[in-house]
Amino acid sequence: MKPSPNTVAPSALAMNIQETIERALASAGLNTQSGPMRSVTETIRKALASAGLGGSEAPAKPAAPARPPQDEPIDVVAREVVDAPAPVATSAEAPDTVGKAAQPTKPATADKTPGQFLSRSFTGPAGTLAYKLYIPARTAQQAAQPMPLVVMLHGCTQSPDDFAAGTQMNRLADEHGVLVVYPEQPSGANPSRCWNWFRSEDQQRGSGEPALIAGIVEAVGKECVVDPKRVFVAGLSAGAAMAVVLGETYPELFAAVGAHSGLPYAAAHDIPSALAAMKGRNALGRAHFPGTADDPRREPSHAVPVIVFHGDRDHTVQQSNGDTIVQQASAAHAHQTQGLVSTTEEGEAGGRRYTRTVHADAQGRPRVEQWTLHGAGHAWSGGSPTGSYTDATGPDASAEMLRFFMEG
């Protein structure tokens, strides 16, 4: 019997099926003549032959050579096609892709450079200071944009790596596109690697540790694209006290200050007065700071936004010091605005109760924010146990500080 005009011979049908599949794969950007996709088309051909659809018109093709084991990118593409096939477009639906070379799909983060934690050193008239700079993971487009910069000052006995691990600020830097710099206090400057916040020569502009840290900010600005209007400084304990000093001595450089378990500006002038201030005695520092009664260095005169965290069970640096930081900052802002409006809320985060008070200006912008951590000691709230002086419970101080900085 002759086949009907509408009937296709098996061998011709096989060729049509195979050619249609090969065209569809090619339209998806896959090369069926070499590599793993050649094996796929060969498998299809054999399946058609076993179903009685093969013939002399579809000769067997030689088996594809084994893929080199190191050819991982191609292997990934092959697994995606074989294990999770997607709807195939015909050549009519995608005319522009037919015959083009395969273009493997890149992951969404493929164009991002990984974050870098770099060791650096700065030398200026006041001496030399090592520091570590974290450059966040970012795309080339993001890298061309000016980025905020956060200066993180560690506490006594800590190091940049320790402080970075405990605060997890580098992780937040990746999320928000922020540069982070960690100056390192050497043991030669202080046996316990504390910042010398209590010495009068380190409480002034243009000298000592404030000048060195300000110099580091300038050096980072030459290496990276920094937004000069969004440079911030934060610290823990002695680092927090030095952050407060920097807010007073370089107000044009730092847009806001974060102080965790720290002390107010000019609270001491030597080690004995520093120990007294830490215990909450004479926290205002007026009786300690040398000079005449009208010495302008006794109290902050520059209104820099400040966020303060302090535990009410902190027996290393008494909570009254945190209260005084807030008082100093509020007074400075009150002189330059029509007054501050305060709101207070009680809450719980991370298993710890807190009291949060926000002092905002007439435009509703928070100028001073205070977090009292109930039952907390001398440790970074919401920190990671991979670093020292951290408390995993409580609100995330790193995230809240960065939020305060970026909202300003």
N, C-alpha and C positions, 0 to 999 in steps of 0.2 A: 504494500500500500504506500502511495506517495504521501508525504506529509502535507497537511493543510497549509495554504499560504500564510496562515497566522501562527503556524507552529515553528519553533526554532529548534534546530538540531541540538542535541546535548553538548557537543563540543563547542558549537558557537555560543550556546547559552553560558557555558563555563567561561568562555573568553569575555563575554559581555559582563558577567558578574565580576570576574577578576579585574577587568579594566576599570569598571565603575568603582570598585573598592580602592584600587591603586590611585585613581584620580581623586577620590575623596580624601585619602590619606595625604596625597600631595597638596591638596587644597588647604589642609590643616598645617602645612609647613613641615611635613615629615618626608624624609628621603627613603623611598622604598627600594632603591637600587643597591644600597650598601648599608652596613651597620646592622643593628638589631632589627630594624623594620624590614630588612630583606628576609630575615628568618620568619617574620610574621606573615609576609605575603606568601612565602613558600609553604607555610602551614595551611594557609587558606587554600592554595592550589591543591595540596594533597587532600584536603577535606572534600573539595569539589570532585576530585578524581575518585575517591572512595565512595562517593554517592552516585557514581556512574555518570558524572557530568564531564569527565576528562576526555581527552582525545589527542590526536597527533598535532592538532592546532595549538595545544598548550604544553609544549615540551617542558620537562622538569628542568629547573634551574639549579646550578651547583649550590651546595650549602654555603651559607655565609661563613667567613672565617671567624674563629673564636675572638671575642672582644678582649682586648688587653685588660687585665684586672685593675689597672690604675685609671681607666677611663670612666671615672665616677659620674661626671655630669651627664654623659650619654645614658648611663645606666639609670639615672634618676628619671630622665625623660621617658625611657622605655617602660619603667615600672608604672609611671603615671598613665601611659596609654593602655597597657595591657591590663592592669589591675583596676583601673577606674575609667573606663571609656566614656568619653563625652559625646554628645550628639554631633554627628559629622555633617558639615555643610557641603553641598554639592558645588561643582565649579561655577554653576550659574548664580549661586548665592554669594560666592566669594571670588569673583573673577580676578581681583587684584592679587590674590595669594597663590594662584596656580603657577607651578613651576619655580617658585622662589625657594631659596635655600632655607633650611630649617632654622627657626629663631627660638631657642629655648626660652620659656617663660621664666623671668627672674622673680625671686621672692620680693615682697614689698619692701624689705629692709636691705636688699642687695646693694643699693646705691649709698647706703650709710657707712661712713667711716666708723670704726670702733672707738670707744672712749679710750683716752690715753691718760696715764698718771705719770707725770714727768718730774724728774728732780732738777731743780734749778738753784741758783745762788745769786744774791744781789750784794753789791758792795757800794757803799756811799760814804760821805764824810763821817757818819756816825759809826761806821764799821761794816761788818759783813754778816749776812743772815741767809741761811739756807731755807728753801721752801719747796713744796711740791705743788704742782699745778695740774688740776684735772680738767681736760678738754673733753666735753661730752660727745657721745655718739651723735652724729648729725649728717644731713645730706649736704652736698656741695652748695645747694641754694641756701640752706640754713647757715652754712659756714660763712657765707658772704655778708650775712646780716649782723649788725652789732649785737653782742650778747651781754646780758647782765653778768656781773661778777660778784661773788660772795667770798669775803675773806673770813676764814675760820681759824680762830685762835684757841689752841688746846689749853688744857689745864695743867697743873703741876704734875710732874712725872710722866706726862703723856708725850706722844709724838704725832706727827702728821698722819702716819698710817693708822695708828691706834685711834685717833680722833675721827678719821674718815670712816673707819669700820664701825665705830660706836654710834655715830650720828647718822650714818647712811646718807650723807648729803650728796655723794657722788651718784647714787641711784636716782635721787630727785633731780640732779643736774641733767641726767640723760632724759628724764621725762619732760623737763621744762626748757631744755636748751640753755643751761646756765654754766658759766665757768666757775670753778671753785679753786681757791688758792689757800694753802695751809703753811703759813710761816712756822719755822721751827726754832724754838728757843734752845740754844746750846747750854750744856751744863757749865761751861766756862763763864757764862753770864749770870747763871743762878744754879747752885748745886742741885736743886730739885727741878730745874728746867721750868720754873715759874716765870711768868712775865713780871717785870719789876714795876708794877702799877703803883706801888707805894712810895717810890722815890721821886722827889721833886723834879729831878733832871729828866725823868721819864714821864712827866705829866705836862710837858710843854711842847709847843710846836717848834719844829726845826732842830730838835736834838733827841738823842737817845733812841729808844725803841719806837716811839711814834714816827720819827723820821725814817727809820729803816722800813717799817711796814708800809708807810706811804710810798717809799721808793720802790717797794716790790709791786705795788699797784701800778705805778708808772711803767715798770719793766714789763708787766703782763700786758699792759696796753700797747706796748711796742711789738710784742710777739703775737697777740691775738686782736681780733676786732671787738673791742669792748665798748659798750654803751656808757659813756661818761656820766649819764644821768641816772644810771642804775647800778651803782657800786655800793655794796653793803658790807657790814662787818658784824660778826657774831662770835661769841666765845662762851666758854664754861669756866666758872670760878675765877682764877687769876686771869684767864683769857677773856672772860666777860668784863672784868674790871678794866683791862686794857682796851677792850672794845669801846667802853664808855669814854675812856680817855681820848680815843681817836675821834669819837663823835664830837668832842669838844674842841680838840686841837686842829682837826681837819674837816670842818663842817661842809666845806665846798666840795670835798672829795667823796664823803660818805653820805648817801641819801637816807640811810636808816641804820639803826643799831639793834642788835639782838643780844640780850644779856641773860644767861642762864646761871643762877646761883652765884651772882657776882656782887660787886661792891660799887658804891657811888663814886663820882669824880672827887679827887682830892681827899679821900677818906683817911689818908695816912701820909707820913713823910719818911718813915723808917720802919725797921722790922718790929720794934715794940709797939708802935702805934698801929701797924698793920694787924698784929695779933689782937690788939684791943678792938679794932674796927670789925674784924671777923667775928668776934664774940658779941658784937652788937653794941659796944660801948663807943660813944661819940661818933656814931656812924656818919653824921654830917661832915665831919672832918674839919670843922672850923677851928677847933682847939688844937688840931694837929699841924695844919699847914703853916709853914713859916712865912713871915712877911707882915706887913702892916695891916691895920684893920680894914683898909680899903683895897687890899690886894685883889685884883680882878680874877685871879686864878682860883679863888676859894669856892666859887660856885659856877656851874655851867651858865654861859651867857648865850649859847647858840641853840636855837630850837630845831633839833634833829629828831625825827620820829624814832620812838623807842618801843620795843616789845620786851617784856620781862617775864621770865619763868623762875619760880622759887618754891621749894618745898617748905612747908611749915614745920617739918621735923628735921630740918637741916641744922646739924650741930657743928658743922665745920665753918660755914658762913651763915650766920643767923639771918632769918627771914627779914628782919628789920632793915637789912642792907638793901634788899630788893624794894622794899617800901620807899626807901630814901631815893633810890634811882628814879622811881616813878614821881616822887615829889619834886625832885630837881627838874626832870624833863617837863612835867606839867607846868611848873612855874615859868620855865623858859618859854614855853609855847603861849602861856597866858599873856606874857608881855607883848607878844607879837600878833595876837589875835583878839577877837572880841570876847574871849573866854572859851572854856571848854565845857562840853556837855557830857556827863558821865552816865553810863548805863552798866548795870551789873547783872550777871546771870550765874546760876549754879548748874552744874552738869556733871556728867561722868563719861570718861573715855578710857578705854583700855583697862577697865577694872579699877580706876581711881577717880575719886571725886575731885572737882576743881571749882574754883571761883574765878570768873573772868570778868574784868572790868575794862571797859573801853572809854577813853577820853577823846571825844571828837570835836573838831572845830565847827564853826558856824555853817560850813558847807557840808558837814556830815562826814568829813574825812577823818579816820582814826589817826590821832597823833601819838597817843601813848596807850599801850595795851598791857595789862597785867594779868598773869595767870598764877594764882596761888594753888599749889598742888597739895591737897590734904593728905597728910601721912607720909609724904615723900621726904627723902633725905637728900644728901649731896650727890646727885647723879642726874644725867641727861634723861629727861622724860621721854618715854616711848623709844628709847634707844635699843641698839642691838647688843646682846651679850658678847659679841665678838670683840667689842671694845671695852676699855676700862671706864669706871665711873658712869655706868649707864643703868637705867631702870626700865625694863621692858614694859612695865605697866604705865598707865597714864596716857595723856594726849601726846601725839607725835610732835615734839617741840621743833624738829627740823622742818616738817611740813608746814606747821603754823607760822614759823618765822619766815619761811619763803613766801607763804601766802601774804603775810603782812608786808613784806618788802615789795612784792610785785603789785600790790594794790595801791601803794602810795603814790 
